[in-house]
């Protein structure tokens, strides 16, 4: 392996890192970390550090690192057939098998899978399919998409617009038009602390109704949402939220896109978040957990109702004009098949539910009565600890203080990776599903030390 200093120089000189303060990186003020190897829930870097990855990369290495079953499937596929395209009806054993495996596991009423590469492009596909659908139905005015503040749907032009976090839009001339935002179902951050959960849900529903009335249902095509908010703060919805939203959408002929890039394939302790929360989506976005990040692959699962209209559209207009070179890439598909088999064989979906409950319990035991811990929440292996300046009044720290980032750094110095979520002092935990109880205890114990060091 090359010397660390050589790699660090090349890194600073050549590599444009995503989501990075470019100037600080160039000045050498940001930590450079060259990751070399990984196994189970741990990664190692070239400086010899071994770190417990409490965020599974970017909540994507769901089955854990170093699984030979997936590595072997990828190698075998590369030797046998590294690539062929999927245009005009071409397929491979891996892509065809994977489409069946996905639909066997998907919520009811789903018809077909369109394969892409990552969550962003899958959501771009979904928006195009929604527009196409309404054009074929003779409703060319019905095109706007409603998303939620704090939603995250990717970094593309449209998906960056749907994202409800300013950091991903600033100076990029986003959002584009045809995008509307409504309330985030973030009960912990409700304005009126006396408001019941049921009243809060009713308020979310009322603001959605107001938005639809203001814009006109005949201009609104779809609503997109993550079953549980991810990047916007790792927030499971309050009880009854999704059925209540679903009722409004059905009444106004508005499609539902469930963005299951994070929640799909087990992270909440159910195969899909849609089933977990009683959503009935028309489109489902999948990525990360589909291959556990062993290869880039995403998908748009299209429901029966839309599929019929898409077929009709091609009868009227010819082949659908949407495709990527790497749609259904055989290596990604082979990784997906091996990954889903492994999830079944090791019963990792129910494991995620059980270990997730254990982790939440351990976090509560370690930090539940700390004066600056406002909320410990989670569903399955999607957990968050939200820090507050004052627990009783629920006042938040001045964002400029960077309290969440400081705790994150203090935890990292103890060998545990969490994610300081981009908005608010929120430490996120979304480890691989193979997390052991002792690793969960380690996360909780070291987080408690890090919180005490900073606060
Ligand atoms: N949708 C959700 C809910 C996500 O969390 C992400 C990424 O974190 C995306 C879409 C975008 O996926 P990608 O980064 O693979 O483009």
Boltz pocket constraint, residues with backbone or C-beta under 6 A from the ligand:
constraints:
  - pocket:
      binder: B
      contacts: [[A, 58], [A, 117], [A, 118], [A, 119], [A, 120], [A, 121], [A, 123], [A, 152], [A, 153], [A, 154], [A, 155], [A, 226], [A, 230], [A, 231], [A, 259], [A, 260], [A, 261], [A, 262], [A, 287], [A, 288]]
      max_distance: 6.0
